[in-house]
Amino acid sequence: MAERRKFTLPGPAGKLEGVVHLPEACAETGQDCELRAIALVAHPLTLDGGSMDNKIVTTLANTFAELGCAAFRFNFRGAGESEGEFTGGDGEEEDLVAVAQFARDQFGELPLILAGFSFGGYVAARASVPLKPRHLVLVGPAVHRLVAKYQLSSDMPQVPKDTLLIHGEKDEIIALDAVLAWARPQHIPVVVVPDSGHFFHRRLPLLADLVRKHFQGVAL
């Protein structure tokens, strides 16, 4: 089982809290072990109670640890014990960049993977511009500026063509048609999970398997 370590760091708006998942080999040896990459996982909308403890966020972090990564999940400003207030994306992007720097301070200049679910996918896509990760994983991303629901700071930016984008066929919050319309001009494939809603109920093992298979054998 992956080892979990809590951490805090001084973020742009105050303290940020999080958990890093490390591969099982690290727990077995009780010391540093060889890591393939650093993976950061961003959580869904704070205003709806989203946090780093979301089941999809935790599933992604566990999966990245299984793949040999130091996987970080954390609370954006205003969530859990992280200080500050929700900003709709601008501040949350700054938080993600701060966690990336903290992770590199801890583990060195390893390849970087950014991942996010829902609002977290929107933030991860934004942060991919300054951070330039090796890989980007978006699960049920908020692709449009749905102000009434998400109060986003801006529309979702374009992302690299090799982005892994996973979406539920019956997503009741972010319609699959909207995601396809956003992805199509960028020629980004969309992995559609049949009969799945936004929160992937009873589909978490499949979600983990999709991520695992995507990265197995991939040079990070």
C-alpha positions in Angstrom: 0.0 0.0 0.0 1.2 3.5 -0.8 2.7 5.5 2.0 1.0 8.8 2.8 2.7 11.8 4.3 0.9 15.0 5.3 2.5 18.3 4.5 1.9 22.1 4.8 3.5 24.9 2.9 3.3 28.7 2.8 1.1 29.4 -0.3 0.4 32.7 -2.0 -2.7 33.3 0.2 -1.6 31.5 3.3 -1.0 28.0 4.5 -1.8 25.1 2.1 -2.3 21.6 3.4 -1.9 18.4 1.5 -0.9 14.7 1.4 1.8 13.1 -0.7 1.4 9.4 -1.7 4.6 7.5 -2.2 5.1 4.1 -3.9 4.9 1.0 -1.8 8.6 0.4 -2.2 9.3 3.7 -0.2 7.2 2.4 2.7 8.9 -1.0 2.7 12.4 0.5 2.7 11.6 3.3 5.1 13.8 5.6 3.0 13.9 7.4 -0.2 13.3 5.3 -3.3 13.6 5.7 -7.0 10.7 7.7 -8.4 9.5 8.0 -12.0 7.8 11.4 -11.7 6.0 13.9 -9.6 2.2 13.9 -10.0 0.0 16.7 -8.8 -3.8 16.1 -8.5 -6.2 19.1 -8.3 -9.6 18.7 -6.6 -13.2 19.8 -7.7 -15.0 23.0 -6.9 -14.4 24.3 -3.4 -17.8 26.1 -3.4 -19.5 22.7 -3.7 -17.4 21.1 -0.9 -14.7 19.9 -3.2 -11.4 19.0 -1.4 -8.4 16.8 -1.7 -10.4 14.0 0.0 -12.6 13.6 -3.0 -12.8 10.0 -4.1 -11.6 10.6 -7.6 -8.7 12.8 -6.5 -7.7 10.1 -4.0 -8.1 7.4 -6.6 -5.8 9.3 -9.0 -3.2 9.9 -6.3 -3.1 6.2 -5.4 -2.8 5.2 -9.0 0.1 7.6 -9.7 1.9 6.2 -6.6 1.4 2.7 -7.9 3.0 3.9 -11.1 6.1 5.0 -9.2 5.3 8.6 -8.7 5.4 11.0 -5.7 1.7 11.9 -6.0 0.5 15.1 -4.3 -3.1 16.0 -3.5 -3.8 19.2 -1.6 -6.5 21.7 -0.7 -6.9 24.9 -2.7 -7.2 28.1 -0.7 -10.5 28.1 1.2 -10.8 24.3 1.3 -10.2 22.3 4.5 -7.4 23.9 6.5 -5.9 25.8 3.6 -6.1 29.5 4.1 -7.5 32.1 1.8 -10.7 32.4 -0.2 -12.0 30.9 -3.5 -11.1 33.0 -6.5 -12.5 31.1 -9.5 -9.2 29.9 -10.9 -6.6 32.7 -10.7 -5.6 32.1 -7.1 -6.0 28.3 -7.4 -3.6 28.3 -10.4 -1.1 30.1 -8.1 -1.7 27.4 -5.4 -1.0 24.6 -7.9 2.2 26.3 -9.1 3.3 26.7 -5.4 2.7 23.0 -4.7 4.7 22.1 -7.8 7.7 24.1 -6.6 7.4 22.5 -3.1 7.3 19.1 -4.7 10.4 19.8 -6.7 12.1 21.1 -3.6 11.4 17.8 -2.0 12.1 15.4 -4.8 14.2 17.3 -7.4 13.6 18.0 -11.0 11.6 14.9 -11.9 9.2 14.8 -14.8 5.9 16.5 -13.9 2.4 15.2 -14.4 -0.6 17.5 -13.8 -4.0 16.0 -13.2 -7.3 17.4 -12.1 -11.0 16.5 -11.7 -13.8 18.9 -12.7 -12.8 22.4 -11.5 -9.4 20.8 -10.7 -9.1 19.9 -14.4 -9.7 23.5 -15.4 -7.0 24.6 -13.0 -4.6 21.9 -14.1 -5.1 23.0 -17.7 -4.4 26.6 -16.8 -1.3 25.7 -14.8 0.0 23.6 -17.6 0.9 26.8 -19.4 3.5 28.1 -17.0 4.5 24.7 -15.6 4.8 22.8 -18.9 4.3 19.3 -17.5 5.4 16.2 -19.3 1.9 14.8 -19.1 -1.6 16.3 -18.4 -4.6 14.2 -17.2 -8.1 15.8 -17.2 -11.1 13.9 -15.7 -14.5 15.5 -16.2 -13.0 18.9 -16.8 -14.9 22.2 -16.6 -14.3 23.2 -20.1 -16.4 26.4 -20.3 -16.8 29.5 -18.2 -20.1 28.4 -16.5 -20.3 31.4 -14.3 -23.6 30.5 -12.6 -22.2 27.2 -11.4 -18.4 27.5 -11.3 -17.7 31.2 -11.2 -14.6 30.6 -13.3 -12.1 33.4 -13.9 -11.8 32.5 -17.6 -12.5 29.9 -20.2 -10.4 26.7 -20.3 -7.1 27.1 -22.3 -6.0 24.8 -25.1 -3.9 21.9 -24.0 -1.4 19.5 -25.6 -2.7 17.0 -28.1 -1.4 14.1 -26.0 -3.5 15.0 -23.0 -5.4 12.1 -21.4 -9.0 13.3 -21.2 -11.6 11.0 -19.6 -15.3 11.9 -19.4 -18.5 10.2 -18.3 -21.0 9.4 -21.1 -23.9 10.6 -18.9 -22.1 13.5 -17.0 -24.9 15.5 -15.5 -22.8 18.5 -14.6 -20.5 19.0 -17.6 -22.1 17.6 -20.7 -20.1 15.3 -22.9 -21.2 17.3 -25.9 -19.6 20.4 -24.4 -16.3 18.5 -23.8 -16.3 17.1 -27.4 -16.9 20.5 -28.8 -14.0 21.9 -26.8 -11.6 19.0 -27.6 -12.5 18.5 -31.3 -10.8 21.6 -32.7 -7.6 20.7 -30.8 -7.7 17.1 -32.1 -7.6 15.8 -28.5 -9.1 12.2 -28.1 -11.8 11.9 -25.4 -12.0 8.6 -23.5 -15.7 8.1 -22.8 -16.7 5.9 -19.9 -20.1 4.4 -20.8 -23.0 4.9 -18.4 -20.9 7.1 -16.1 -22.0 10.3 -14.5 -19.8 13.1 -13.3 -18.6 11.4 -10.2 -17.8 8.0 -11.7 -20.0 6.1 -9.2 -19.0 2.4 -9.4 -16.5 3.3 -12.1 -13.5 4.2 -10.0 -11.6 0.9 -10.7 -12.1 1.5 -14.4 -10.9 5.1 -14.1 -7.8 3.9 -12.3 -7.2 1.2 -14.9 -7.5 3.8 -17.8 -4.8 5.9 -16.2 -2.7 2.9 -15.3 -2.8 1.6 -18.9 -2.1 5.0 -20.4 1.2 5.4 -18.4 2.4 1.8 -18.3 5.4 1.6 -20.7 5.4 5.4 -21.3 8.7 7.1 -20.8 8.1 9.8 -18.2 
